[in-house]
Amino acid sequence: MLRNYLKIAVRNLRKNGAYAFINVTGLALGLGCALLIFALVRYHYQTDRHHRNYDRIYQFTSRFTSSGGEFSISGVPYPFGQSVRNDHPEIERVAMLDEWNAPLVVVPVAGGADRKIKDKEHAGAFVEPAYFRIFDYTWLAGSPDDLGQPGTVVMSAEMARKCFGTTTNVIGRTVRLDARIPARVVGVFADYRDNTDLAYPIMASWGSLKEQLGTRPEDERFDNTNGSTHCFALFNDRFTATDWNRQLLPFVKKYNPEKIKETSYPVLPFSTMHLSPNYGGVSRGLLLSLVLIGLLLIGTASINFVNLATAQALNRAREVGVRKVLGSTKTQLFWQFMGETTLIVLVATALAAVVFQYGQTLAHTYLNGPFRFTFYFSPSILGWLALLVVGIILLAGLYPALVLAGFRPVVALAGRITTRQAGGISVRRGLVVTQFAISQMLIIGLLVVANQLNYVREKDLGFRKDAILTVSLPNIPTQDLSKMSTFRNLATALPDVSRFSYSMGGPPQSKWTSQTSVHFDTRPEKEPYGPQQAWIDADYVGLYGLKIVAGRNLHPSDTARETLINETFMHRLGFSRPADVVGKFIHKGGFAPLEIVGVLHDYNHSDLKEGIKPLFLTTLASGFYSANIQLNSANYGRALTQLGKAYNQVYADSFFEPTFVDEQIRNAYQQEQTMGRLINFFAGIALFIGCMGLYGLVLFIVVQRTKEVGVRKVLGASVGSILWLFSREFVRLIGIAFLLAAPVAWWVMNGWLKNFEYKITLSPGLFLTSLLATVIVALLTVSFQSVKAALMNPVKSLRSE
């Protein structure tokens, strides 16, 4: 019997090729995209779960409270780990880690030029040996046991191959970290699994950090918190997170008494960090939104199947009548039609695997950040796929099979099955409305994201960004002022360079600022908020076109003597007129009093997700890590070549890596740009699937109404009126779908825009554009078959009936 069912199913699919193609293609696209989304979401929920003690690993964080609100970072002070060990020896393991941005490794080569390796994709790290007793690594050579000694390093197999061309016979060989810190290789570990937040290709001993900082980490001030300095702990029954939170206040009082009111160090499960946006993690809301999109795509494809299957029921009415007369039961017919559905879904699943593999390749090419993923097959994943396929079979096939199996044989053989009996017009209308409501929600989403990103690109940020590039200086504790002067002279002598400036971290929106506490002028108490601080030279204001609304610019100086503040800081200090604050002083620990010599017009020193915060700028040449260079020529290639030669002449052991400021600002919104590309893609897929279903329905309707069209043409109907005959129903359904989609899309996208301090307004035009686009695409789809019917010779169509 099963063999017979299979033969009948294959014959029916061959007979109705367009019906089969539309269903298979729609289901393959929907299922393939859903698999891609599932792979991405699973990747993030599985991040770092391969560590044996995953559920017992915790991370200490820092929380700061001020009159401006509360914010948290995953960083802690340098001496934090040792302080925890001193006070709580009962904690099983405590380990510090300090991230090392864009690690530069120099490998001495006997008889030749040293080899320089720089990893721009991943950070390196300085770690304590206990780190490797908290997290699991597979060691190919050596071990981390000797990492307690200064001047030692371990590296991944890939990094070992970059440095030495092999992973064997590398133990004991030496490298220079940042071209100046000698280190001996004591271990090589297997390359990381992709789903980890701890992808450090090279890790040096914590003792080596003294050379990096210029001072011992334990001697650093406890109120100096760096966002890239982390502390991990392995808790057990003797000491839990609850125990830590209970004694947190005495700990702060002991080690940071001056900040006891505004600082705390909560500990969080490491398992929650990856999905915590406040700590640089991925938003659960974003992942859940993608899951919803995947389900909507599957739903759209299933709706196609139900619509076309019930529409085709009229053509199979006599087949059902004959089978019932010959003794087939309703149950047998039901399973026959479910078998046909299963065959279509299985074929679609095979094609979906192709879509998935191709999509995964595209994801690695075009996606970045949290949208990058690698998919590993496992029994649990295959089980989930099997459940998904069964769910689609039931969702797509159950209702059409019940409709077909329920035909009365007498009515079916007499050819009196109506469209209402074959699944019901109202049901199909409801499904079409649902389908296009999904498409319009996604189209509205892509329009909102595109307009917000365009707003971000076009908004006046308050500073110049065109034709300006930045170049990183060597990562050393204190810059060599003579080399800086030499590089400036060589660069400014080039004909393509118009301005040159040094700063702490590049352009005004580089996020290279840090929060601090200050006293203002003669006030005895510190300000109840923490202003941002950054170091610049006297040429910075002119190069970036910052506007001084009162006072003057900074005088050239290598030390901190004067300061510029922004208008927001001025207002927070209680002044309304910029001139009134000029001449006052800011007192900051470790610095001489800083005279306020000017007030800057507010500019966006952070991205547009955040508001403008109080900020002051001062000169501190030893803390400059970026050169800012404005070009006066469109010949960027020549300018970069000349600058590269000048840079390498001064900093032979470093890398010349210029980055244009406008590119840096664009990169700050990579996640939003990638989200926009994803929504564009999925909206296009949803609309394509919907239009394929619409085409199939119109194809069926045209066949059913051929005689009617012939009669109308004989009676004088125009081509346009016949086109409207087929189109008006779908236009009305799309209008209903819009009324359902618009409020939901507004609510979702309004919530997304709340992530931005500066954002577009959700105008009616965006929503009407979505409606217009959907109507146009739908009309084009309907018109393809409608025009053929309208142009058909009425004599031929009436005779064929």
C-alpha positions in Angstrom: 0.0 0.0 0.0 2.8 2.4 0.8 4.4 1.7 -2.5 1.1 2.5 -4.2 0.7 5.7 -2.3 4.3 6.7 -3.3 3.5 6.1 -7.0 0.3 8.2 -6.8 2.1 11.0 -5.0 4.9 11.1 -7.6 2.4 11.0 -10.5 0.4 13.9 -9.0 3.5 16.0 -8.4 4.6 15.4 -12.1 1.1 16.3 -13.3 1.0 19.5 -11.3 4.6 20.7 -11.8 4.1 24.3 -11.0 2.3 23.4 -7.7 5.1 21.1 -6.7 7.8 23.6 -7.7 6.2 26.4 -5.7 5.7 24.3 -2.6 9.2 22.7 -2.6 11.0 26.0 -3.3 9.0 27.9 -0.6 9.5 25.2 2.0 13.2 24.8 1.1 13.8 28.6 1.5 11.8 28.8 4.7 13.4 25.8 6.3 16.9 26.7 5.1 16.7 30.2 6.5 15.2 28.8 9.8 18.1 26.4 10.1 20.6 29.3 9.6 18.9 31.3 12.3 18.8 28.2 14.6 22.5 27.6 14.0 23.3 31.2 14.9 21.2 31.2 18.1 22.5 27.8 19.2 26.1 29.0 18.7 25.6 31.9 21.1 23.7 29.8 23.7 26.5 27.2 23.6 29.4 29.7 23.9 32.1 28.4 26.3 29.9 25.5 27.5 32.7 23.0 26.7 34.5 24.0 30.0 34.0 21.2 32.6 33.4 23.7 35.4 31.2 26.0 33.3 28.4 26.1 36.0 30.9 27.0 38.8 32.8 29.7 37.0 32.0 33.3 38.0 33.3 36.7 36.9 33.8 39.8 39.1 32.5 43.0 37.7 32.5 46.7 38.6 29.4 48.8 39.2 29.5 52.6 39.5 26.7 54.8 40.8 26.5 58.6 40.4 24.0 61.3 40.1 24.0 60.7 36.3 22.9 57.1 36.8 24.4 53.7 37.2 26.6 51.7 34.8 28.5 48.5 34.9 31.6 47.1 33.2 33.3 43.7 33.2 36.6 45.1 34.3 38.1 45.3 37.8 41.2 47.0 39.3 44.6 45.4 38.7 45.2 44.4 42.4 41.7 42.9 42.6 42.6 39.3 42.3 45.3 39.3 45.0 43.0 41.2 47.3 40.3 38.5 46.9 42.8 35.8 47.6 44.1 37.6 50.7 40.6 37.9 52.2 39.0 34.7 51.0 41.5 31.8 50.7 38.5 29.5 50.8 37.6 30.3 47.2 38.9 27.4 45.1 40.5 29.4 42.3 41.0 33.1 41.5 42.7 34.3 38.3 43.4 37.7 36.8 43.5 38.4 33.0 44.4 41.6 31.3 43.5 41.9 27.6 46.3 42.9 25.2 44.9 44.7 22.2 46.2 43.8 18.7 49.2 41.8 20.0 52.4 42.4 18.2 55.0 39.5 18.4 58.5 39.8 17.0 60.3 36.5 16.3 64.1 36.7 16.1 65.4 35.1 12.9 69.1 34.1 12.9 70.9 35.7 10.0 67.9 37.5 8.7 65.3 40.2 9.5 63.1 39.6 12.5 59.6 38.3 11.7 56.7 40.5 12.9 53.3 39.0 13.5 50.3 41.1 14.5 46.8 39.7 15.1 44.2 42.5 14.4 41.3 40.1 14.8 41.9 38.9 18.3 43.3 40.3 21.6 46.1 38.6 23.4 46.2 38.5 27.2 48.4 38.5 30.3 47.1 35.8 32.7 47.8 34.2 36.0 48.5 30.4 36.0 45.2 29.7 37.9 43.4 30.8 34.8 44.2 27.4 33.2 42.8 25.6 36.2 39.5 27.4 35.8 39.2 27.0 32.0 40.0 23.9 30.0 42.7 23.8 27.3 44.2 20.9 25.4 48.0 21.1 25.5 49.9 20.0 22.4 53.3 20.8 24.0 54.5 22.1 27.3 52.0 23.3 30.0 51.0 26.5 31.8 52.9 25.4 34.9 55.8 27.7 34.2 53.6 30.7 33.4 54.0 31.9 37.0 57.4 33.2 36.1 57.9 36.6 34.4 58.9 36.5 30.8 57.0 33.4 29.8 54.3 32.9 27.2 51.9 30.2 25.8 50.3 30.3 22.4 47.7 28.6 20.2 48.8 26.1 17.5 47.8 28.6 14.8 50.0 31.3 16.4 52.9 28.9 16.8 52.7 28.1 13.1 52.7 31.9 12.3 55.7 32.4 14.5 57.8 29.3 13.9 56.1 27.5 11.0 55.4 24.5 13.3 53.9 23.4 16.6 56.7 21.1 17.6 60.1 22.0 18.9 58.9 25.5 20.0 59.2 25.1 23.7 62.0 27.3 25.0 62.2 29.5 22.0 61.9 33.2 22.6 59.8 36.1 21.1 59.5 39.8 21.9 56.1 41.0 22.9 55.2 44.4 21.5 58.7 44.2 20.0 60.3 44.9 23.4 59.3 42.4 26.1 61.4 39.2 25.9 59.3 36.0 26.6 60.1 32.3 26.5 57.5 29.9 25.0 56.5 27.3 27.7 53.3 25.9 26.1 51.3 25.4 22.9 47.6 24.7 23.2 45.1 23.4 20.6 43.2 26.0 18.5 40.0 27.3 20.0 36.6 26.1 19.3 34.9 29.0 17.5 32.2 29.5 20.1 34.2 31.1 22.9 34.7 34.5 24.2 38.2 33.6 25.4 39.9 33.4 22.0 43.3 34.7 22.9 46.0 33.3 20.5 48.8 34.3 22.8 48.9 34.7 26.6 51.8 36.0 28.6 52.5 35.6 32.2 50.9 38.1 34.6 54.4 38.9 35.8 55.2 40.2 32.3 52.6 42.9 32.7 55.0 44.9 34.7 56.9 45.6 31.6 53.7 46.5 29.7 52.4 48.9 32.4 55.7 50.3 33.6 54.7 49.3 37.1 53.7 46.2 39.0 49.9 45.5 38.7 49.6 45.1 42.5 51.0 48.6 42.9 48.3 50.2 40.8 45.6 52.3 42.5 42.4 50.3 43.5 40.2 53.1 42.2 41.7 52.8 38.7 39.4 50.4 36.8 40.2 49.2 33.3 37.4 47.6 31.2 39.9 45.1 29.8 41.1 43.7 33.1 39.1 40.7 34.3 39.0 38.5 37.4 37.5 35.0 37.3 36.8 32.7 40.2 35.9 29.0 40.6 33.4 28.8 43.5 32.4 25.7 45.5 30.2 24.8 48.4 32.6 26.5 50.9 32.2 29.9 49.3 29.4 30.9 46.9 28.3 34.0 45.1 25.8 34.7 47.9 28.7 34.6 50.4 30.6 37.2 48.3 27.7 39.6 47.9 27.1 39.4 51.7 30.7 40.6 52.5 31.0 43.0 49.5 30.5 46.2 51.5 33.4 45.4 54.0 35.6 44.5 51.0 35.0 47.9 49.3 35.4 49.7 52.6 38.8 48.0 53.1 40.3 48.4 49.6 38.5 51.4 48.1 37.1 53.4 51.0 37.0 56.7 49.2 34.5 55.3 46.7 32.4 53.2 49.0 29.2 55.0 48.2 29.5 54.8 44.4 31.5 51.6 43.7 30.8 47.9 44.2 32.1 44.7 42.7 29.2 42.2 42.1 30.1 38.7 41.0 28.1 37.2 38.1 27.9 33.6 36.7 30.2 33.4 33.7 27.4 31.7 31.9 25.4 34.9 31.8 28.2 37.2 30.5 28.0 36.3 26.8 24.3 37.2 26.8 24.6 40.4 28.8 24.7 43.5 26.5 25.7 45.7 29.6 29.0 43.8 29.6 29.6 43.7 25.9 27.6 40.6 25.3 24.9 39.7 22.8 21.3 40.7 23.4 18.9 37.9 24.2 16.2 40.1 22.6 18.1 40.1 19.4 18.4 36.4 19.3 14.8 35.9 20.2 13.8 38.3 17.4 15.8 36.1 15.0 14.1 33.0 16.3 10.7 34.7 15.7 11.8 35.6 12.1 12.7 32.0 11.5 9.4 30.7 12.7 7.6 33.4 10.6 9.5 32.2 7.5 8.5 28.6 8.2 4.9 29.8 8.8 4.9 31.7 5.5 6.1 28.6 3.5 3.5 26.4 5.2 0.8 28.9 4.4 1.7 28.6 0.8 1.3 24.8 1.0 -2.1 25.0 2.7 -3.4 27.6 0.2 -2.3 25.7 -2.9 -3.2 22.3 -1.6 -6.8 23.4 -0.8 -7.1 25.2 -4.1 -5.9 22.1 -5.9 -8.6 20.1 -4.1 -11.2 21.0 -6.8 -9.0 19.3 -9.4 -8.8 16.1 -7.3 -12.4 15.9 -6.2 -13.3 13.2 -8.8 -10.2 11.2 -7.8 -11.4 11.2 -4.2 -15.0 10.3 -5.2 -13.7 7.3 -7.3 -11.5 6.1 -4.4 -14.3 6.3 -1.9 -16.7 4.4 -4.2 -14.1 1.7 -4.6 -13.8 1.3 -0.9 -11.2 3.7 0.4 -11.9 4.9 3.8 -11.5 8.5 5.0 -8.5 7.4 7.1 -6.7 5.8 4.1 -7.3 8.9 2.0 -6.0 11.1 4.9 -2.8 9.2 5.1 -2.4 9.2 1.3 -2.5 13.0 1.2 -0.2 13.2 4.3 2.2 11.0 2.5 2.3 13.4 -0.5 2.9 16.2 1.9 5.7 14.2 3.5 7.3 13.6 0.2 7.3 17.3 -0.7 8.7 18.3 2.7 11.5 15.7 2.5 12.5 16.9 -0.9 12.3 20.5 0.4 14.5 19.5 3.4 17.2 18.1 1.1 17.2 21.4 -0.8 17.1 23.3 2.5 20.4 21.6 3.5 21.9 23.1 0.3 20.5 26.6 1.2 21.9 26.2 4.7 25.4 25.3 3.6 25.4 28.1 1.1 24.0 30.5 3.6 26.7 29.6 6.2 29.3 30.4 3.6 27.7 33.8 3.0 27.5 34.4 6.8 31.2 34.0 7.1 31.8 36.3 4.2 29.4 39.1 4.9 28.4 38.9 8.6 30.5 40.0 11.6 30.4 40.3 15.4 27.6 38.4 17.0 26.3 37.3 13.7 29.3 35.2 12.8 28.9 31.5 13.7 30.1 28.0 13.0 27.6 25.1 13.1 28.5 21.7 14.5 26.2 18.8 13.8 25.3 16.6 16.8 22.6 14.0 17.7 20.7 16.7 19.5 20.7 19.0 16.4 19.6 16.2 14.1 16.8 15.4 16.6 15.7 19.0 16.5 15.8 19.0 12.7 13.6 15.9 12.7 11.1 17.5 15.0 11.0 20.6 12.9 10.4 18.5 9.7 7.6 16.6 11.5 6.1 19.9 12.7 6.1 21.3 9.1 4.5 18.2 7.8 1.7 18.5 10.3 1.4 22.3 10.0 1.3 22.2 6.2 -0.4 18.9 5.5 -3.0 18.3 8.2 -5.7 20.7 7.2 -5.5 20.0 3.4 -5.6 16.3 4.0 -8.6 16.6 6.2 -10.4 18.7 3.6 -9.6 16.3 0.7 -10.4 13.1 2.7 -13.7 14.6 3.8 -15.3 15.1 0.3 -18.6 13.3 -0.1 -18.3 10.8 -3.1 -21.6 11.6 -4.7 -21.0 15.3 -4.7 -17.4 14.9 -5.8 -18.2 12.6 -8.8 -21.0 15.0 -9.9 -18.4 17.8 -10.0 -20.4 19.9 -7.6 -17.5 20.6 -5.1 -17.4 24.3 -4.6 -14.5 26.5 -3.7 -16.0 27.0 -0.2 -16.1 23.2 0.3 -12.5 22.9 -1.0 -11.0 24.5 2.0 -13.1 27.6 2.2 -12.5 31.0 0.7 -12.3 32.7 4.1 -9.6 30.3 5.3 -7.4 31.1 2.2 -8.1 34.8 2.6 -7.0 34.6 6.2 -3.8 32.8 5.3 -2.9 35.3 2.5 -3.5 38.1 5.0 -1.2 36.4 7.5 1.5 35.8 4.9 1.6 39.4 3.7 1.3 40.8 7.3 4.6 38.9 8.0 6.2 40.3 4.8 5.1 43.9 5.6 6.4 43.7 9.2 9.8 42.7 7.8 9.8 45.3 5.1 8.9 48.0 7.7 11.8 46.7 9.8 14.3 47.0 7.0 13.1 50.5 6.1 13.5 51.7 9.8 17.0 50.1 10.1 18.1 51.6 6.8 16.8 55.0 7.6 18.4 55.0 11.1 21.8 53.9 9.7 21.5 56.6 7.0 20.7 59.1 9.8 23.8 57.9 11.7 26.0 58.4 8.6 24.6 61.8 7.7 24.3 63.4 11.2 26.6 66.3 12.0 28.7 64.9 14.9 30.2 68.2 15.7 33.6 67.5 14.3 35.4 67.0 10.9 35.9 63.4 9.7 36.6 63.6 6.0 40.1 62.9 4.7 41.5 62.3 8.2 43.3 59.1 9.1 44.7 57.8 12.4 47.8 55.7 13.0 48.5 53.8 16.2 51.8 54.5 18.1 53.7 51.6 19.8 51.9 50.1 22.8 54.4 51.2 25.5 53.9 52.6 29.0 55.4 56.0 28.2 55.9 57.3 24.7 59.3 58.4 23.4 58.8 62.2 22.9 61.8 62.5 20.6 60.5 59.8 18.2 57.1 61.5 18.3 58.6 64.8 17.3 60.6 63.1 14.5 57.5 61.4 13.1 55.6 64.7 13.2 58.3 66.6 11.4 58.6 63.9 8.7 54.8 63.7 8.2 54.1 67.4 8.1 56.9 67.8 5.5 55.0 65.7 3.1 53.0 67.6 0.4 49.8 65.5 0.9 49.6 66.3 4.7 47.9 69.5 5.8 47.5 68.9 9.6 49.0 66.6 12.2 48.0 66.0 15.8 48.6 63.5 18.6 45.9 62.2 21.0 45.2 59.5 23.4 43.0 57.5 21.1 42.3 58.9 17.7 39.1 60.8 16.6 36.6 62.4 19.0 34.3 59.5 18.7 36.9 56.8 19.3 35.6 55.9 22.8 39.1 56.4 24.1 38.0 58.2 27.1 37.9 57.2 30.7 35.7 58.2 33.7 37.3 59.9 36.6 36.4 62.0 39.7 37.3 65.7 40.1 37.0 68.6 42.5 35.9 71.9 40.9 37.8 75.0 41.8 37.2 75.8 45.5 34.5 73.3 46.2 35.5 70.9 49.0 33.5 67.9 47.8 34.1 65.9 44.6 31.5 66.4 41.9 28.8 63.7 42.3 29.3 62.4 38.8 32.3 61.2 36.9 33.3 63.3 33.9 35.1 61.7 30.9 38.7 62.6 30.3 41.1 62.4 27.3 44.5 63.6 26.3 45.1 65.7 23.2 47.7 68.1 21.9 47.2 71.8 20.9 46.6 70.9 17.2 43.8 68.5 17.9 41.0 71.1 18.1 41.9 72.7 14.7 42.4 69.4 12.9 39.0 68.1 13.8 37.3 71.4 13.6 36.0 71.5 17.1 34.3 74.8 18.0 35.4 76.9 21.0 32.5 78.9 22.3 34.4 80.8 25.0 38.1 81.2 25.9 41.0 79.9 23.8 42.7 76.7 22.7 45.3 74.8 24.8 48.9 76.0 24.6 51.4 73.4 23.4 52.7 71.4 26.3 53.9 67.9 27.1 52.3 67.9 30.6 48.8 68.6 31.9 48.5 72.2 32.8 45.3 73.5 31.1 42.0 72.0 30.1 39.1 72.4 27.7 35.7 71.3 28.9 32.5 70.7 26.8 29.2 72.6 27.3 27.6 69.6 29.0 30.4 69.7 31.7 29.9 73.4 32.0 26.2 73.0 32.7 26.7 70.2 35.2 29.1 72.5 37.1 26.2 75.0 37.4 27.1 77.6 34.8 24.9 78.9 32.0 27.4 81.3 30.4 30.6 79.7 29.0 32.7 82.8 29.7 31.9 82.5 33.5 33.7 79.1 33.8 36.9 80.2 32.0 39.7 80.7 34.4 38.4 78.3 37.0 40.3 75.2 38.0 39.7 71.4 37.9 41.5 69.3 40.5 42.3 65.7 39.6 44.3 63.3 41.7 47.9 63.0 40.5 47.8 66.2 38.4 48.5 69.8 39.1 45.4 72.0 39.1 44.1 72.3 35.5 43.0 75.7 34.5 39.9 75.8 32.3 41.0 77.9 29.3 38.1 77.3 27.0 34.7 75.7 26.5 34.0 73.5 23.5 30.7 73.3 21.7 29.2 69.9 22.4 30.2 67.1 20.0 29.4 63.4 20.0 32.4 61.9 21.7 30.6 58.6 22.0 28.4 56.8 19.4 24.8 57.9 18.9 23.5 55.2 21.2 24.6 57.4 24.1 24.1 61.0 25.0 26.8 63.6 25.4 28.5 63.3 28.7 30.7 65.8 30.7 34.2 65.8 29.2 37.5 67.6 29.7 40.6 67.5 27.5 44.1 68.2 28.5 47.7 67.7 27.3 49.6 64.7 28.4 52.1 63.6 25.7 53.3 60.4 27.5 49.7 59.1 27.2 49.4 59.7 23.4 48.8 56.5 21.5 47.4 57.8 18.2 48.5 60.2 15.5 45.8 62.1 13.6 46.6 63.2 10.1 44.5 65.3 7.7 45.3 64.9 4.0 44.9 67.6 1.5 45.1 65.4 -1.6 42.7 63.0 -3.2 45.6 60.7 -4.1 45.3 58.7 -0.9 47.5 55.9 -2.3 50.5 58.2 -2.7 49.9 59.8 0.7 49.7 56.5 2.5 52.9 55.2 0.9 54.8 58.3 1.9 53.4 58.2 5.5 54.3 54.5 5.7 57.9 55.2 4.9 58.1 58.0 7.4 56.5 55.8 10.1 58.7 52.8 9.5 61.7 55.1 9.6 60.9 56.1 13.2 59.1 53.0 14.5 60.8 50.1 12.7 59.5 47.5 15.1 55.9 48.5 14.9 53.2 48.3 12.2 51.9 51.1 10.0 48.2 50.5 10.0 46.3 53.7 8.9 42.5 53.8 9.4 40.3 56.6 8.0 38.1 58.3 10.6 34.9 57.9 8.6 35.6 54.2 8.4 36.1 53.9 12.1 32.8 55.7 12.8 31.0 53.3 10.3 32.6 50.3 12.1 31.0 51.5 15.4 27.7 50.4 14.0 28.7 47.1 12.5 26.0 45.2 14.5 23.3 47.5 13.3 24.5 47.3 9.7 24.6 43.5 9.8 21.2 43.4 11.4 20.0 45.5 8.5 21.5 43.1 5.9 19.8 40.2 7.7 16.4 41.8 7.8 16.8 42.8 4.1 17.6 39.2 3.3 14.8 37.6 5.3 12.2 40.2 4.2 13.1 39.5 0.6 12.7 35.7 1.2 9.4 36.2 3.0 8.1 38.4 0.2 9.4 36.0 -2.5 7.7 33.0 -0.8 4.5 35.0 -0.5 4.5 36.0 -4.1 5.2 32.5 -5.2 2.1 31.4 -3.3 0.2 34.3 -4.8 1.3 33.3 -8.3 0.1 29.7 -7.7 -3.3 30.9 -6.5 -3.7 33.2 -9.5 -2.6 30.4 -11.8 -5.4 28.2 -10.4 -8.0 30.9 -10.3 -7.3 31.8 -14.0 -7.9 28.2 -15.0 -11.1 28.1 -13.0 -12.4 31.4 -14.5 -11.4 31.0 -18.1 -15.0 30.8 -19.3 -16.0 33.8 -17.2 -13.2 35.9 -18.8 -14.3 34.8 -22.2 -17.9 35.9 -21.5 -16.8 39.2 -20.1 -14.6 39.9 -23.2 -17.5 39.1 -25.5 -19.6 41.5 -23.6 -17.0 44.3 -24.0 -14.8 44.1 -20.9 -11.4 45.8 -21.4 -8.0 44.2 -20.5 -7.7 46.6 -17.6 -11.1 45.6 -16.1 -10.1 42.0 -16.3 -6.8 42.7 -14.7 -8.6 44.5 -11.9 -11.0 41.5 -11.6 -8.1 39.3 -10.6 -6.2 41.9 -8.6 -8.8 43.7 -6.5 -9.3 40.8 -4.0 -5.5 40.6 -3.3 -5.2 44.4 -3.0 -7.9 44.3 -0.4 -6.2 41.4 1.5 -2.9 43.2 1.5 -4.6 46.3 2.9 -6.0 44.2 5.7 -2.5 42.7 6.3 -1.1 46.2 6.5 -3.6 47.2 9.2 -2.5 44.2 11.2 1.3 44.5 10.5 1.8 48.3 11.1 1.0 48.4 14.8 3.2 45.3 15.6 6.1 46.7 13.5 5.8 50.1 15.1 5.9 48.6 18.6 9.0 46.4 17.7 11.0 49.0 15.9 10.2 51.7 18.4 11.7 49.4 21.0 14.8 48.9 18.9 15.2 52.7 18.4 15.3 53.1 22.1 18.8 51.8 22.0 19.8 55.1 20.4 19.9 58.5 22.1 19.8 60.1 18.7 17.3 58.5 16.3 14.8 59.0 13.5 11.0 59.5 14.0 8.8 56.7 12.9 6.8 58.6 10.3 3.7 57.5 8.4 5.8 57.6 5.2 7.9 54.6 6.2 4.8 52.5 6.7 3.1 53.7 3.5 6.2 52.9 1.6 6.0 49.3 2.9 2.4 49.1 1.8 3.1 50.5 -1.6 6.1 48.2 -2.2 4.0 45.1 -1.2 1.1 46.1 -3.4 3.4 46.8 -6.4 5.2 43.4 -6.1 1.9 41.6 -5.6 0.2 43.3 -8.6 3.2 42.4 -10.8 2.9 38.8 -9.6 -0.8 38.6 -10.2 -0.5 40.5 -13.6 1.8 37.9 -15.1 -1.0 35.3 -15.4 -3.9 37.8 -15.5 -2.6 39.5 -18.6 -2.4 36.1 -20.4 -6.0 35.4 -19.5 -7.1 38.9 -20.5 -5.4 38.7 -23.9 -6.7 35.2 -24.7 -9.1 34.9 -27.7 -12.6 34.7 -26.1 -13.7 32.3 -28.9 -11.0 29.9 -28.0 -11.6 30.1 -24.2 -15.3 29.6 -24.6 -14.9 26.7 -27.1 -12.4 25.0 -24.7 -15.0 25.0 -22.0 
